[in-house]
Amino acid sequence: MDHAKRLADAGADALELNLYALATDPDTDASDVESEQIFIVRQVVESVRIPVSVKISPWHTAPANFLREVELAGAKGAVLFNRFYQPDFNLEDLDVHAQLKLSDSSELLQRLRWLAIVSPHTRLSLAASGGVHTAQDLLKAMLAGAHAVQVVSAILRHGAIAVSTLLQGLETWMRDRDYATIDQLRGALNLAHCPNAEAHERANYLQVLQSWRV
Ligand SMILES: Cc1cc2nc3c(=O)[nH]c(=O)nc-3n(C[C@H](O)[C@H](O)[C@H](O)COP(=O)(O)O)c2cc1C
């Protein structure tokens, strides 16, 4: 709360509250973790006047329900999802190996699914974070319902030019298809609008498996 207040006093227009909890204690159950996180959201929201966005883990059992709780706690936005640091083992020195692994576009798919599921039900401003590398990725996130995307790995790989590449690709795509505003395309493939809602669901998974040929 103290940090939140100091950031707001220093002139921040908004805050991103990054929820990062690794539940390593077997006595702690999922509802304990979530209650504590919602408590933190409420405390931070109440301690500042600026909007608070909450960055959540992809590993909630019921992300749609958790996001509703985040909204009820007073948050104005949500970021889907955190990318957790994942340690690897080094077989030479039998030690835990700290590694920095940049993402690729495949990480976006998990974000697309949950953006498409939650965006019809929420007033939260939604940001996609994780796996945005190309203008196509950016467009897919918007079509799933994102209001914004966050980009880290692409900038670390290519430098700041990655941002202009994304924006130019977005403009070209929109111009070629006569879209005047992003509002016209945002959420067009979410579960409220998608003509094939099954595409997001398990039935489609079975279909994909059945069509697999070695
Ligand atoms: C070098 C690096 C350092 C990061 N450090 C943190 C961190 O300290 N805390 C955190 O929550 N996320 C951290 N992230 C994750 C980013 O905030 C962001 O969620 C993610 O990288 C966005 O996905 P992208 O890299 O696919 O664009 C880091 C990512 C990278 C690549």
The ligand as a Gaussian input file, in Angstrom:
#p B3LYP/6-31G(d) Opt

LIG

0 1
 C       13.775000     -10.193000     -19.005000
 C       12.394000     -10.280000     -18.438000
 C       12.216000      -9.928000     -17.111000
 C       10.955000      -9.979000     -16.547000
 N       10.796000      -9.666000     -15.250000
 C        9.581000      -9.788000     -14.706000
 C        9.398000      -9.526000     -13.322000
 O       10.326000      -9.194000     -12.604000
 N        8.161000      -9.665000     -12.813000
 C        7.122000     -10.063000     -13.603000
 O        6.017000     -10.201000     -13.107000
 N        7.251000     -10.286000     -14.908000
 C        8.441000     -10.168000     -15.460000
 N        8.602000     -10.434000     -16.774000
 C        7.419000     -10.783000     -17.557000
 C        6.899000      -9.526000     -18.261000
 O        6.458000      -8.589000     -17.328000
 C        5.726000      -9.828000     -19.167000
 O        4.650000     -10.391000     -18.437000
 C        6.012000     -10.813000     -20.263000
 O        7.386000     -10.890000     -20.545000
 C        5.263000     -10.351000     -21.470000
 O        5.344000     -11.324000     -22.420000
 P        6.326000     -11.226000     -23.666000
 O        7.723000     -11.313000     -23.119000
 O        5.909000     -12.418000     -24.448000
 O        6.072000      -9.937000     -24.371000
 C        9.847000     -10.378000     -17.347000
 C       10.061000     -10.730000     -18.685000
 C       11.306000     -10.694000     -19.220000
 C       11.483000     -11.116000     -20.652000

